[in-house]
Structure formats: structure tokens, C-alpha cells
């Protein structure tokens, strides 16, 4: 897992939706930036650990 935003469109395909994630978080999040993608990665890490 990484907080590096270069992976937001791996192989030229946009797989993440900043608007949807922003709605989930209740605030504006840009998944193409390191802080935004890092926040997303952090949530994923804990989801994997829970499951």
C-alpha cells in the first residue's frame, strides 16, 4: 500500500472517484494529490486489517 498519487490512474485507466470518496468522507478530497490519496490508502489499510 502506498500514499503515492501516481497510482490513481495506473495503466491510463482512472479507477478512483474523488467526488464519491469526498462524499463518503464528508469533505473535499482530491485523490490525485499525496494528501488525498494518502487518506484513501490509510482507510484501505485499516479496512484490510479489519477484514
Secondary structure, DSSP 8 states (H G I E B T S, - for coil): ----GGGGGGGG-----HHHHHHHHTS---TTSHHHHHHHHHHHHHHHHH-
